[in-house]
Amino acid sequence: NRFDHPDGSVRLGSGMTWGTSKFGAVGVHELARDEERVVVSGHAGNVGIVGWSLGGGHGQLVGVYGLGVDQVLEVEMVIADGSKVVANADGTLVTSQDGLSELTSDADLFWALRGGGAGPWGIITAMTIKVHKPRNSCQTDCYSQWVMVWESNFNDDDGQMADDVAKAYLKWVSTASKYWSSYALPSPGEDGKYMFIISDALFVGKEDDEGDYFSLEEAMADVHPDKLTYATKQVFNTFLDKVNAQDPETVYSTYNMDMMPSALLNATATADPLFPKMMVDNWIPRCYRNGIGPSCVASYLFMHTLTGEEDDDYTDSAVSLTFRRARMHVSGLSYISLGSELSHEERTAFAHD
């Protein structure tokens, strides 16, 4: 363990995926599980390790163990002239095609790779990342995950339920401990029907561990209980069990959709009671009642998968402090504009305003 990470490290080929690949190849989570370790990844198990790790890397274990870029200990790559490069916190080793090597203490490339992504610098061939012991060396019932669904009708409540559920959910997110992560989205249906879904709300740890295990249930208990149509909790021994239990995430290559740029919210913005109302006002069922504005959002995806410490001033990677300090990542899944087509710049301005 030359990197002195107390729980160990693992060197991985760049073609590996976090979960079992679509070709049946063993994924990193399974390798870690077999050694009684856990690795930090995003939600989808069929995603490759490189892009997620070097692009920033937020996911359901980030609060406990740090962002994806914080897991990376060393990167191996081939650059444009064919030279092999090894970059880590101690410096950079470049070996040319004719075998000449140069080692420097300059770690700028390692800094840039972690957050700047893989593509601009060369072809990544391998990475060494941290592995971790499960929280409190847990072996059974180590991860609990909740799903909650509320249903209503715009013709009856004008979207008030969505406003109320989102407000309570976001207030909970703003104070939830680092052991929590979650996703949520409002979903419009036909004839005015709509749902608000809290999905994959994951607590890392056992029920009797220190923390706020029951905080989500407590925060949502009195929010339109008559509209709560589905609620369930699953308990998993390992993170791999959790990944294997979820539906695979598919890329729809034949369907093109213009996306609305996403935005980051810190804890203060997440708790702002005006934000859910703004969300509902710009949601398709309501947004054109006062005439044709710039755009309507078809749905939102709330991703509570960031570290969210507003005093985080870690600058040893290319990830911005805004990204590190965010508590929530909100994405407009698609948009409809009845006035005129929006340029990317106009969509960005609309989303951030």
C-alpha positions in Angstrom: 0.0 0.0 0.0 2.5 2.6 -1.2 -0.2 5.3 -1.1 -0.7 5.0 2.7 -4.5 4.9 2.5 -5.3 2.9 5.6 -8.0 0.7 4.0 -6.0 -0.1 0.9 -6.1 0.6 -2.8 -6.7 -1.2 -6.1 -5.3 -0.7 -9.6 -8.0 -1.0 -12.3 -7.9 -1.2 -16.1 -9.8 1.7 -17.7 -12.3 -0.6 -19.4 -13.8 -1.8 -16.2 -17.3 -1.0 -15.0 -18.5 -0.5 -11.4 -21.1 -3.3 -11.6 -21.2 -6.3 -13.9 -20.8 -5.1 -17.5 -23.3 -5.8 -20.2 -20.9 -8.4 -21.5 -20.9 -10.2 -18.1 -17.5 -9.1 -16.9 -17.0 -8.8 -13.2 -17.3 -5.2 -11.9 -15.3 -3.3 -9.3 -18.0 -3.5 -6.6 -17.9 -7.3 -6.7 -14.1 -7.4 -6.5 -14.3 -5.0 -3.5 -17.1 -7.0 -1.8 -14.9 -10.2 -2.0 -12.2 -8.4 0.0 -14.7 -6.9 2.5 -14.2 -3.5 1.1 -16.4 -0.9 -0.7 -15.6 1.5 -3.5 -17.2 4.8 -4.3 -19.2 5.1 -7.5 -22.2 6.7 -9.1 -25.7 5.3 -9.2 -25.5 3.2 -12.3 -23.6 0.0 -12.1 -23.0 -0.4 -15.8 -21.0 2.9 -16.0 -17.3 2.8 -16.8 -14.9 3.8 -14.0 -12.9 6.5 -15.8 -15.4 9.2 -16.9 -17.3 9.2 -13.6 -14.1 9.3 -11.4 -12.3 12.0 -13.3 -15.3 14.2 -14.1 -16.0 14.9 -10.5 -17.9 11.9 -9.3 -21.0 12.4 -7.1 -23.0 9.4 -5.9 -24.6 7.7 -2.9 -21.4 7.0 -1.0 -19.8 10.4 -1.5 -21.0 11.9 1.8 -19.2 9.1 3.7 -16.0 8.6 1.6 -15.6 11.7 -0.6 -16.1 12.6 -4.2 -15.0 10.4 -7.1 -12.0 12.5 -7.8 -11.0 12.2 -4.1 -10.7 8.4 -4.6 -8.1 8.6 -7.4 -4.5 8.0 -6.2 -2.8 7.5 -9.6 -3.6 7.8 -13.3 -1.8 6.0 -16.1 -2.3 7.2 -19.6 -0.9 7.5 -23.2 -0.5 11.0 -24.6 -0.5 12.3 -28.2 3.1 11.5 -29.0 2.8 7.9 -27.8 4.5 8.4 -24.5 3.3 6.6 -21.4 2.5 8.9 -18.4 2.0 8.0 -14.7 0.6 10.9 -12.7 0.0 11.0 -8.9 0.3 13.5 -6.0 4.1 13.1 -5.9 4.7 14.1 -9.5 4.7 12.9 -13.1 6.6 10.1 -14.9 6.8 10.3 -18.7 8.3 7.4 -20.7 8.8 8.0 -24.4 8.3 5.3 -27.1 12.0 4.7 -27.3 12.2 4.0 -23.5 13.6 7.3 -22.2 12.0 8.3 -18.9 11.7 11.7 -17.1 10.4 12.0 -13.5 9.4 15.4 -12.1 7.8 16.5 -8.9 5.3 18.5 -11.0 1.8 17.2 -10.0 -0.2 19.7 -12.1 -1.4 17.0 -14.5 -2.7 14.9 -11.6 -4.5 18.0 -10.3 -6.1 18.7 -13.7 -7.1 15.1 -14.3 -9.2 15.0 -11.1 -12.1 17.2 -12.1 -11.0 18.2 -15.6 -11.9 14.8 -17.0 -10.0 12.2 -19.0 -10.5 13.4 -22.6 -8.4 16.5 -22.9 -5.2 15.0 -21.7 -4.8 11.6 -23.3 -6.0 8.0 -23.3 -6.4 6.6 -19.8 -5.2 3.0 -19.5 -5.4 2.4 -15.7 -6.3 4.1 -12.4 -5.4 3.3 -8.8 -8.2 4.2 -6.4 -9.0 4.0 -2.7 -11.0 1.1 -1.2 -12.7 1.5 2.1 -13.9 -0.7 5.0 -17.7 -0.6 5.3 -18.9 1.8 8.0 -18.1 0.3 11.4 -16.8 -2.8 9.5 -20.5 -3.7 9.0 -21.3 -7.1 7.5 -25.1 -7.4 7.5 -27.9 -4.9 7.1 -25.4 -2.2 6.3 -27.5 -0.1 3.9 -31.2 0.9 4.1 -33.1 2.4 1.2 -36.5 4.0 1.1 -38.9 4.8 -1.8 -42.0 7.0 -1.3 -44.6 8.0 -3.9 -47.4 10.6 -3.5 -50.2 11.0 -6.1 -52.6 13.8 -6.8 -54.4 15.7 -9.6 -53.7 19.3 -10.8 -57.4 19.8 -11.4 -58.0 19.2 -7.6 -55.0 20.9 -5.9 -53.3 23.1 -8.6 -50.0 21.4 -7.8 -50.1 22.2 -4.1 -49.2 18.7 -3.1 -46.0 18.8 -5.2 -45.1 22.1 -3.6 -45.6 20.8 -0.1 -43.8 17.5 -0.6 -40.9 19.1 -2.3 -40.6 21.7 0.4 -40.5 19.1 3.2 -38.1 16.9 1.2 -35.7 19.7 0.4 -35.8 21.0 4.0 -34.8 17.5 5.1 -32.0 17.3 2.5 -30.6 20.6 3.9 -30.0 19.1 7.3 -29.6 15.4 6.6 -26.3 13.8 7.8 -23.5 12.7 5.5 -24.8 9.1 5.7 -27.8 10.0 3.5 -28.3 10.3 -0.2 -31.5 10.4 -2.3 -33.2 11.2 -5.6 -36.6 12.8 -6.2 -38.7 13.9 -9.1 -42.2 15.2 -9.9 -43.8 13.3 -12.7 -46.8 14.6 -14.7 -49.4 12.1 -16.1 -52.6 12.2 -18.1 -55.8 14.1 -17.2 -54.1 16.3 -14.6 -52.7 13.4 -12.6 -49.2 13.7 -11.3 -46.8 12.0 -8.8 -43.9 13.2 -6.6 -41.4 10.4 -6.0 -38.6 10.1 -3.5 -36.4 7.2 -4.7 -33.3 5.4 -3.6 -33.1 7.3 -0.3 -30.1 5.5 1.0 -28.7 5.5 4.6 -25.2 4.1 5.0 -25.2 2.2 8.3 -27.3 0.1 10.6 -30.5 1.2 12.4 -28.6 1.4 15.7 -25.6 3.2 14.4 -25.0 6.8 15.4 -26.9 9.1 13.1 -30.3 10.1 11.8 -31.6 6.8 10.5 -35.3 7.7 11.0 -35.0 11.4 9.9 -36.6 10.9 6.4 -39.6 9.1 7.7 -40.0 11.8 10.5 -39.6 14.6 8.0 -42.3 13.3 5.6 -44.7 11.7 8.1 -47.2 14.6 8.2 -47.0 15.7 4.5 -50.2 14.7 2.8 -50.3 11.2 4.3 -53.6 10.6 2.5 -51.8 11.0 -0.8 -48.9 8.7 0.0 -49.7 5.7 -2.2 -46.5 3.7 -2.0 -43.8 3.4 0.7 -41.2 0.7 1.1 -37.8 0.1 2.7 -35.2 -2.4 1.6 -32.1 -3.4 3.6 -28.9 -4.7 2.0 -25.8 -6.3 3.3 -23.4 -4.8 0.8 -23.5 -1.9 -1.7 -23.1 -4.4 -4.4 -26.4 -6.0 -3.3 -28.0 -2.6 -3.6 -26.6 -2.0 -7.1 -27.7 -5.4 -8.3 -31.3 -4.9 -7.0 -31.9 -1.7 -9.0 -33.0 -1.6 -12.7 -30.2 -1.1 -15.2 -30.0 2.4 -16.7 -30.3 2.4 -20.4 -29.0 4.9 -23.0 -31.7 5.6 -25.6 -29.6 6.2 -28.7 -32.5 6.6 -31.1 -34.3 9.3 -29.1 -33.0 12.9 -29.1 -34.1 15.2 -26.4 -32.9 18.8 -25.6 -31.9 18.9 -22.0 -32.3 21.9 -19.7 -28.9 22.8 -18.0 -28.7 21.7 -14.4 -28.0 23.8 -11.3 -26.3 23.2 -7.9 -27.9 24.2 -4.6 -26.1 24.6 -1.3 -27.8 23.9 2.0 -29.2 27.4 2.3 -30.8 27.4 -1.2 -32.1 23.9 -0.7 -34.0 25.0 2.4 -35.5 28.1 0.8 -39.3 27.6 0.8 -39.6 29.7 -2.3 -37.7 27.2 -4.4 -40.4 24.5 -4.5 -43.0 27.1 -5.6 -40.8 28.3 -8.4 -40.3 24.7 -9.5 -44.1 24.1 -9.7 -44.7 27.4 -11.4 -42.2 26.4 -14.2 -43.5 22.8 -14.4 -45.5 21.9 -17.5 -48.9 21.6 -15.9 -48.9 25.2 -14.6 -46.3 27.3 -16.4 -48.3 28.7 -19.3 -51.4 29.8 -17.4 -50.2 33.4 -17.5 -49.3 33.4 -21.2 -46.4 32.1 -23.2 -43.1 32.5 -21.3 -39.6 31.5 -22.2 -40.0 27.8 -21.4 -41.7 25.0 -19.4 -39.8 22.2 -17.8 -41.3 18.7 -18.4 -39.8 17.3 -15.1 -37.0 17.7 -12.7 -34.5 15.3 -11.2 -33.2 16.1 -7.7 -29.9 14.4 -7.0 -29.0 14.5 -3.3 -25.6 12.9 -4.0 -23.0 15.6 -3.0 -20.9 16.2 0.0 -22.5 19.5 0.8 -20.2 21.1 3.4 -20.3 24.8 2.9 -17.0 25.3 4.6 -15.2 22.8 2.3 -12.2 24.6 0.9 -10.3 21.7 -0.5 -8.5 22.8 -3.7 -6.1 19.9 -4.4 -8.2 18.9 -7.4 -9.7 20.7 -10.4 -13.2 20.3 -9.0 -14.7 23.7 -8.2 -15.6 24.6 -4.6 -19.1 25.4 -5.8 -19.4 21.7 -6.8 -17.9 20.5 -3.5 -20.1 22.7 -1.4 -23.4 21.9 -3.1 -26.0 19.8 -1.2 -28.3 19.2 -4.2 -27.9 18.9 -8.0 -31.1 19.7 -9.8 -31.6 18.9 -13.5 -34.5 19.8 -15.8 -35.0 16.6 -17.6 -36.4 18.2 -20.7 -38.2 21.4 -21.7 -40.9 22.7 -24.0 -41.0 26.2 -25.4 -44.2 27.2 -27.3 -42.7 30.6 -28.1 -39.5 29.9 -29.9 -36.7 27.4 -29.7 -34.1 28.3 -27.0 -30.4 28.3 -27.7 -28.1 26.6 -25.2 -27.2 30.0 -23.7 -30.9 30.9 -23.3 -31.6 27.5 -21.6 -28.7 28.1 -19.3 -29.9 31.6 -18.3 -33.5 30.2 -17.8 -32.3 27.3 -15.6 -30.0 29.5 -13.5 -32.5 32.3 -13.1 
